């Protein structure tokens, strides 16, 4: 490829992928909400695990933290249905976890 043509190549193609249309504002906002919810839930589990003195309960909390860390890492690969599930269920979970922290 001539030197001038390389600069006109789409960045995704240059990196071996396919160009993708930019996200809509609604999708971008949805993804940000998913990001924030998963991060907040993981932070709550981290707080609870750090305080817990019962080893059995602490192990369960650490397992939940690990699960949500994994969910956070894969959030960009989530399907629309998975994101919808997070948006539907995590606010209630977050409320319960925050209430437990405040006890």
C-alpha positions in Angstrom: 0.0 0.0 0.0 1.5 3.4 -1.0 2.4 5.6 2.0 -0.4 8.1 1.3 -3.1 5.5 1.1 -2.4 4.1 4.6 -3.4 7.4 6.2 -6.8 7.1 4.5 -7.4 3.7 5.8 -10.1 3.5 8.6 -8.5 2.9 12.0 -10.6 -0.3 12.6 -9.3 -1.8 9.3 -5.8 -0.8 10.1 -6.1 -2.7 13.4 -7.5 -5.8 11.7 -11.2 -5.1 12.5 -14.2 -3.8 10.6 -15.4 -0.2 10.8 -18.5 0.2 12.8 -21.1 2.9 12.7 -20.9 5.3 15.6 -23.3 4.6 18.5 -26.5 6.5 18.8 -26.8 8.9 21.7 -29.4 6.6 23.3 -27.1 3.6 23.0 -24.1 5.6 24.4 -26.2 6.7 27.4 -27.4 3.1 27.9 -23.9 1.8 27.9 -22.8 4.5 30.4 -25.6 3.6 32.7 -24.6 -0.1 32.5 -21.0 0.8 33.2 -22.0 2.9 36.2 -24.4 0.3 37.7 -22.0 -2.6 37.4 -19.2 -0.6 38.9 -21.4 0.6 41.8 -22.6 -2.9 42.6 -19.0 -4.2 42.5 -17.9 -1.4 44.8 -20.7 -2.3 47.3 -19.6 -6.0 47.3 -16.0 -4.9 47.8 -17.1 -2.7 50.8 -19.2 -5.5 52.3 -16.5 -8.1 51.8 -13.9 -5.9 53.4 -16.0 -5.5 56.5 -17.2 -9.1 56.9 -15.7 -11.1 59.7 -17.6 -14.4 59.0 -15.4 -16.3 56.6 -18.2 -18.1 54.9 -20.2 -15.0 54.2 -17.0 -13.2 53.1 -16.3 -15.9 50.6 -19.7 -15.5 49.1 -19.3 -11.7 48.9 -15.9 -12.1 47.3 -17.4 -14.5 44.7 -20.1 -11.9 44.0 -17.4 -9.2 43.6 -15.5 -11.5 41.2 -18.6 -12.1 39.2 -19.4 -8.4 38.9 -15.8 -7.6 38.0 -16.1 -10.0 35.2 -19.3 -8.4 34.1 -17.6 -5.1 34.2 -14.8 -6.3 31.9 -17.2 -7.7 29.4 -19.8 -4.9 29.4 -18.8 -3.7 25.9 -19.5 -7.1 24.5 -23.0 -7.4 26.2 -26.0 -7.8 23.9 -28.8 -5.4 24.0 -30.8 -7.9 26.0 -28.0 -8.3 28.6 -27.8 -4.5 29.0 -31.5 -4.3 29.4 -31.3 -7.0 32.1 -28.7 -5.0 34.0 -30.7 -1.8 33.7 -33.8 -3.6 35.0 -32.3 -5.5 37.9 -29.2 -3.7 39.1 -30.9 -0.6 40.5 -32.9 -2.7 43.0 -29.8 -4.8 43.9 -27.8 -1.6 44.4 -30.4 -0.2 46.7 -30.3 -3.4 48.8 -26.5 -3.4 48.9 -26.4 0.2 50.0 -28.9 -0.4 52.7 -26.8 -3.3 54.0 -23.7 -1.1 54.0 -25.6 1.6 56.0 -26.8 -0.9 58.6 
